[in-house]
Amino acid sequence: MFDDVTPRLGLPYVVAAQAQKHIPINESLSRLDALVQLAVESRALTAQPISPVAGGVWILPTAATGAAWGGLAAGTLMRFEAGAWEALAPAEGMLAWVKDENQVVAFDGAAWTPLSATFRSTIAATSPGLANTRLEILEQEVTLSGASMATTIVIPNRAIVLAVSTRTTVAITGAASYNCGVSGEASKFGGALGVAKNAGNVGVIGPTAFYADTPVVLTAVGGAFVGGKVRVAIHVMRFDAPQAV
């Protein structure tokens, strides 16, 4: 490994009077091949794969295990090539397509976050200490099983919901369709929704206030969920009270 590397991607420089110039050049090309238009296999796999694909890149989750993966920080990029692993530190602002989630995630300097979760707009008061109004999207991919599944993301307390949209990212099995709603209103945001991959729905409702943290519930229709995944996005307006001054 060379000490003289580029500050962001860690690409080795060819230094003056460099012997065997092909070594740092090839190392730089190899890293560029991995990092440009970055696509990772997964960010959820905890056990180091036994037979990784050549050129594959993984984002390490917390408590990853394996001879090469064990003990490394969550969020580290692990690249496999020519029978060896290389750990790469992500740079703030880096984007990656996660293959097993069908979504883009962004590195904020500490963690990888779904890009859609960073989409927000704030209407700020003109004077310090006054209130703010925020438009936000809260998003999660839900793995389905059983009669129904609730999201771990919630409609926030004292938020106004504008819509809840869904996209089937992995074809659903075991059910003919599904409903999207909340406890007590199973199809509030859409009923008899599609189970085929890429089937989608935008459940627009009249602006509705919620006064408790409320998960979205996906309910199987015509059977029970055996498999499949659905991405759920909650489109909300949130409010901050005047700040202490």
C-alpha positions as CSV (number, residue, x, y, z in Angstrom):
1,M,0.0,0.0,0.0
2,F,1.3,3.4,-0.9
3,D,1.4,6.4,1.5
4,D,0.9,8.9,-1.3
5,V,-2.7,8.6,-2.2
6,T,-5.5,10.9,-3.3
7,P,-7.4,12.5,-0.4
8,R,-10.9,11.3,-1.2
9,L,-10.8,7.9,-2.9
10,G,-7.3,6.9,-1.7
11,L,-6.0,6.2,-5.2
12,P,-2.2,5.7,-5.3
13,Y,-0.2,8.4,-7.0
14,V,2.7,7.5,-9.3
15,V,5.6,9.3,-7.6
16,A,8.8,10.6,-9.1
17,A,11.2,7.9,-10.1
18,Q,8.6,5.3,-9.3
19,A,9.7,1.7,-9.9
20,Q,7.2,-0.7,-11.3
21,K,4.8,2.1,-12.2
22,H,2.1,-0.4,-13.3
23,I,1.5,-1.4,-9.6
24,P,0.0,1.9,-8.4
25,I,-1.7,2.6,-11.7
26,N,-3.4,-0.8,-11.7
27,E,-4.4,-0.4,-8.0
28,S,-5.9,3.0,-8.9
29,L,-7.8,1.5,-11.8
30,S,-9.1,-1.3,-9.7
31,R,-10.4,1.1,-7.0
32,L,-12.0,3.3,-9.7
33,D,-13.7,0.2,-11.2
34,A,-15.2,-0.5,-7.7
35,L,-16.1,3.1,-6.7
36,V,-17.3,4.8,-9.9
37,Q,-21.1,4.3,-10.2
38,L,-20.8,2.3,-7.0
39,A,-23.2,-0.7,-6.8
40,V,-22.9,-2.9,-3.7
41,E,-24.3,-6.4,-3.2
42,S,-25.8,-5.8,0.2
43,R,-25.5,-3.7,3.4
44,A,-27.2,-6.3,5.5
45,L,-25.0,-9.4,5.2
46,T,-23.2,-10.0,8.5
47,A,-21.2,-13.1,7.6
48,Q,-18.3,-12.7,5.2
49,P,-19.3,-14.7,2.0
50,I,-17.5,-17.9,1.3
51,S,-17.5,-17.5,-2.5
52,P,-17.8,-13.8,-3.3
53,V,-18.3,-12.6,-6.8
54,A,-15.1,-11.1,-8.4
55,G,-15.3,-7.3,-8.2
56,G,-18.1,-7.4,-5.7
57,V,-18.5,-4.7,-3.0
58,W,-20.4,-4.9,0.3
59,I,-21.3,-2.3,2.9
60,L,-20.5,-3.8,6.3
61,P,-23.3,-3.8,8.9
62,T,-22.7,-3.7,12.6
63,A,-20.9,-6.7,14.1
64,A,-19.8,-8.2,10.7
65,T,-17.9,-11.5,11.1
66,G,-15.2,-13.3,9.1
67,A,-11.4,-13.3,8.8
68,A,-11.4,-10.2,6.7
69,W,-14.7,-8.6,7.8
70,G,-14.5,-9.1,11.6
71,G,-13.6,-6.1,13.7
72,L,-14.1,-3.5,11.0
73,A,-16.4,-0.5,11.5
74,A,-20.0,-0.6,10.2
75,G,-20.3,1.3,6.9
76,T,-16.9,0.2,5.6
77,L,-16.8,-0.8,2.0
78,M,-15.3,-4.3,1.4
79,R,-14.2,-5.0,-2.1
80,F,-13.2,-8.5,-3.3
81,E,-10.8,-9.0,-6.3
82,A,-8.1,-11.6,-7.3
83,G,-8.9,-13.7,-4.2
84,A,-8.3,-10.9,-1.6
85,W,-10.4,-8.5,0.3
86,E,-9.7,-4.7,0.6
87,A,-11.4,-2.4,3.0
88,L,-12.2,1.1,1.7
89,A,-13.4,4.0,3.8
90,P,-16.4,5.8,2.2
91,A,-16.2,9.5,1.7
92,E,-19.1,11.8,2.9
93,G,-21.5,12.3,0.1
94,M,-20.8,9.0,-1.7
95,L,-23.8,7.3,-3.3
96,A,-24.3,3.6,-3.8
97,W,-26.9,1.4,-5.4
98,V,-27.8,-1.5,-3.1
99,K,-28.7,-4.5,-5.3
100,D,-30.7,-6.5,-2.8
101,E,-32.7,-3.5,-1.8
102,N,-33.2,-1.8,-5.2
103,Q,-32.5,1.6,-3.7
104,V,-29.8,4.3,-3.6
105,V,-28.1,5.0,-0.2
106,A,-25.9,8.0,0.7
107,F,-23.1,8.2,3.2
108,D,-23.5,11.2,5.5
109,G,-20.0,10.8,7.1
110,A,-21.3,8.4,9.8
111,A,-23.8,6.0,8.2
112,W,-25.4,4.9,5.0
113,T,-29.0,6.3,4.7
114,P,-31.6,5.7,1.9
115,L,-31.3,8.7,-0.4
116,S,-35.1,9.2,-0.3
117,A,-34.9,9.8,3.5
118,T,-32.7,12.8,2.9
119,F,-35.4,14.5,0.7
120,R,-36.9,17.2,2.8
121,S,-37.8,20.9,2.5
122,T,-38.0,23.4,5.4
123,I,-40.1,26.5,5.5
124,A,-38.3,28.6,8.2
125,A,-39.6,31.6,10.1
126,T,-38.0,34.9,9.2
127,S,-36.9,35.6,12.8
128,P,-34.7,33.6,15.1
129,G,-36.6,31.5,17.6
130,L,-39.8,31.2,15.6
131,A,-41.4,28.0,14.2
132,N,-40.5,25.8,11.2
133,T,-42.6,23.7,8.8
134,R,-41.0,20.7,7.1
135,L,-42.0,18.4,4.3
136,E,-40.4,15.0,4.7
137,I,-40.4,11.5,3.1
138,L,-39.8,8.5,5.5
139,E,-39.0,5.3,3.7
140,Q,-38.5,1.6,4.4
141,E,-38.4,-1.7,2.6
142,V,-40.5,-4.2,4.4
143,T,-39.9,-8.0,4.1
144,L,-43.3,-9.7,4.2
145,S,-44.5,-12.7,6.1
146,G,-47.7,-13.8,7.9
147,A,-51.1,-12.1,7.7
148,S,-49.8,-8.5,8.0
149,M,-46.6,-6.6,8.6
150,A,-46.2,-3.2,10.2
151,T,-43.4,-0.8,9.3
152,T,-40.8,0.2,11.8
153,I,-40.9,3.7,10.5
154,V,-43.9,5.6,11.7
155,I,-46.2,8.5,10.8
156,P,-44.9,11.0,13.4
157,N,-46.9,12.3,16.2
158,R,-48.5,15.6,15.3
159,A,-47.7,15.3,11.6
160,I,-50.0,15.7,8.6
161,V,-49.9,12.9,6.1
162,L,-50.3,13.8,2.5
163,A,-49.8,10.3,1.0
164,V,-48.3,6.9,1.6
165,S,-46.8,5.3,-1.6
166,T,-45.7,1.8,-2.1
167,R,-43.6,-0.2,-4.6
168,T,-43.3,-4.0,-4.7
169,T,-39.5,-4.6,-5.0
170,V,-39.6,-8.4,-4.8
171,A,-42.6,-10.3,-6.1
172,I,-45.1,-11.2,-3.3
173,T,-46.0,-14.8,-2.8
174,G,-48.8,-16.3,-0.7
175,A,-51.3,-13.5,-1.2
176,A,-53.3,-12.4,-4.2
177,S,-52.9,-8.7,-3.3
178,Y,-52.4,-6.5,-0.3
179,N,-53.9,-3.5,1.4
180,C,-51.9,-0.5,2.8
181,G,-53.2,1.4,5.7
182,V,-53.0,1.7,9.5
183,S,-54.4,-0.3,12.4
184,G,-58.2,-0.2,12.1
185,E,-58.2,1.2,8.5
186,A,-56.5,-1.6,6.5
187,S,-56.9,0.1,3.1
188,K,-56.6,3.7,4.1
189,F,-53.8,4.3,1.5
190,G,-54.8,1.7,-1.0
191,G,-56.6,-1.7,-1.4
192,A,-56.0,-4.8,-3.5
193,L,-52.5,-3.6,-4.5
194,G,-50.3,-5.5,-7.0
195,V,-48.0,-8.3,-5.9
196,A,-45.8,-8.4,-9.1
197,K,-42.4,-6.8,-9.0
198,N,-42.5,-3.0,-9.6
199,A,-46.2,-2.8,-9.0
200,G,-46.7,0.6,-7.4
201,N,-49.4,2.8,-5.8
202,V,-49.6,6.4,-4.5
203,G,-52.2,6.5,-1.8
204,V,-53.1,10.2,-1.7
205,I,-55.6,11.2,1.0
206,G,-56.9,14.5,2.2
207,P,-54.4,16.0,4.6
208,T,-54.9,14.0,7.8
209,A,-53.4,14.8,11.2
210,F,-52.0,12.0,13.4
211,Y,-51.7,12.5,17.2
212,A,-49.5,9.5,18.0
213,D,-46.6,7.7,16.3
214,T,-48.4,5.3,13.9
215,P,-46.8,2.5,11.8
216,V,-48.1,1.7,8.3
217,V,-49.6,-1.8,8.1
218,L,-49.5,-4.0,5.0
219,T,-52.2,-6.7,5.1
220,A,-52.4,-9.8,2.9
221,V,-55.5,-10.3,0.8
222,G,-56.5,-13.8,-0.4
223,G,-54.0,-15.6,1.8
224,A,-51.0,-14.8,4.0
225,F,-47.6,-13.4,3.0
226,V,-45.0,-16.1,2.3
227,G,-42.4,-13.9,0.7
228,G,-41.8,-10.7,-1.1
229,K,-40.8,-7.1,-0.3
230,V,-42.5,-3.8,-0.5
231,R,-41.0,-0.3,-0.2
232,V,-43.2,2.1,1.8
233,A,-42.8,5.9,1.6
234,I,-44.7,8.1,4.0
235,H,-45.1,11.7,2.7
236,V,-45.7,14.1,5.6
237,M,-45.7,17.6,6.8
238,R,-44.2,18.2,10.2
239,F,-44.1,21.3,12.4
240,D,-41.6,22.6,14.9
241,A,-42.9,24.8,17.8
242,P,-41.3,28.2,18.4
243,Q,-37.8,27.7,19.8
244,A,-36.6,28.7,23.2
245,V,-34.8,32.1,23.1
